[in-house]
Amino acid sequence: MHFKVNLFLKCHMRIGELAELSGLTASRIRFYEASGLVKAVERTANGYRDYSPEAVSILAIIDSAQRAGFSLDQIRQLLPVSKGSWDHDELLKALRQKVADIEEMQKRLKQNRASLLVAIESIENRPMDLNCTERTKWVMGKLSENGVVPKPNKKTRTGNGRT
């Protein structure tokens, strides 16, 4: 998303102008307003919303935060709209937590990728002289050996709930 920068912004602008400057649709801006993320300065006598030039920056922050994985509720808690001013300590805490979340997700994705590559290799290199059932068992065994799927539990359950 690219936001247009206009150094000669008016004191107030209507939603169409804000949409053009922000690159967002008017309906998206109305949604953010209804969600408490952006506020119109006031409504004119004929019902038009007027927004301050700061709304362009707030929309850019909302868009960036959403792309970084923040939920609208999380964004709402961090924006000055809800508090009157920025809480820098809270903002830094949330940003650091999001970085930690992303790093954890990257770790899981790396593990998932490795597991999928093992699965692909096992399927591609399966013995062709086995029947379908035997090939399936062979592939599942290879996947278990490599930790892609859990190894089958050797214990059997009895009817009374004991093993």
N, C-alpha and C positions, 0 to 999 in steps of 0.2 A: 504494500500500500504506500503510495507516495502522496504526501500532502503538499499542496501548493502553498508557497509562502508569499504573502502580500504585505509589504512593509507599510503600506498606506491603508491599513484596515480601518473601517469606520468604527465608531464607538459601539454600534449595534448593527447586527445583520439579521436578515430573515433566514429561514431554514434552507431555502434554495441556494442562497449564497454560501451558507455554511457547508451544505452538501457539496457544492462545487469545489470549495477550498479544501475540504477534508477528503474528498474522493469517496465518501460514503453516501448511501442513498438517504433521502429524506425520511423514509420509513425506518431505516436503521437508527437514525438520530432520534426520531420520536420514540423508538423502542428503548434506547439508552436513557432518554429523558423519563419515560414511564418507569424504568428500572431504578431511577434515582442516581444515575451516573453522571448525567449532564443536566443542567438546569437552564431554562430560558430565563433571561433577565426579567422579562415581563411580557404580557400580551398587549398588543395594540388594541385600540377601540374596536377594530373590525376582527379581532381574534387572532391576528398573526403573532407568531412567536418572534421575539427579538432575542438574539444571542450576543454575548460579549465576544470580543476577539480571542479571549482566553479559551473559549469553547473549542477552537481549532486545535490548540495544544492538548486540551483534555481528551479530545477524540483521538489524537495521535497516540497518547499514552494508553488509552483503553485498547486501541487496536494492537499496539505493540505488546501490551500485557496479555491479551488474549492469545496472540501468536506464541508467546512464551509459555503458555499453559495455565495462566491464572484464570480462575472461574470469575464470573461476573460478581458473585458475592465477595470474593477475595479482593477484587478491584474496588468494589464499593467501599470496603473497609479502609482502603489505603488512600483513596482520593480525598482531596481537601473539601470537596463538595459536602461530604457527610460530617466533616469536623470543623470546617471554617479555615483550617490551615494544614499544611503538610506535617505529618508526624514522622520526621526523618529517621528516628530510631526504629519505629515500627516498619517503615518502608525498607530500611536496610535489612532488618530481620527477615521480612517476607522475601526479599530478593535473594538473600543467602540461602534460605530454606528452599526456594525454587531451584537454585543452582544445585543444591544437594539432591533434590528430587530428580532433576534431569540426569545427574551423574549416576544415580541408582538405576534409573531407567536405561541409560546407556549400558550399564553393566549387565542388566537383565537381557537387553537386546543382543548384546555380544554373545551371551551364553545361549540364547535362543538361536542365533545365527549358526553358532558352532554345532548345536544339536541338529539343526536342519541339514547342514552340510554332511554330517555323519549319516543321517538318514538317507540322503541322496546317494552317498557313496555306497552304503550297504545295499540299497535297492539296485543300483547299477551293477554292482559286482556280485550279485547273488549267483549261486550255481544254477545253471540252466537245466541240469539233468535231474533236478528234484521235481516232484509233483507240486501242485499249487499249495497244498497244506504244508508240506515239508519246507517249501521256499518261504512261506509266511513265518513258520517257526524259526527258520534260519535267520531271516531278516530281523525278527523280534529279538532273537538271541544276541545278534550283533548290536542292536540298539541298546539292549540291557547292559551288555559289556561296556559300552561307551557312555553309559549313564543317561542316554536319551529318554528311555522309558524305565520306570522302576522295575527291578528284578521281581519276578513272580515270587510270592510268599510260599515257601515250601510247606508251611503248616496248613493243615486242613481243619476246617471248622466242623464241629459235631453239632448235632441238633440241640444240645443243651446250652449252647453259647460258649462252651469252653474250646480251647484249641489243643 
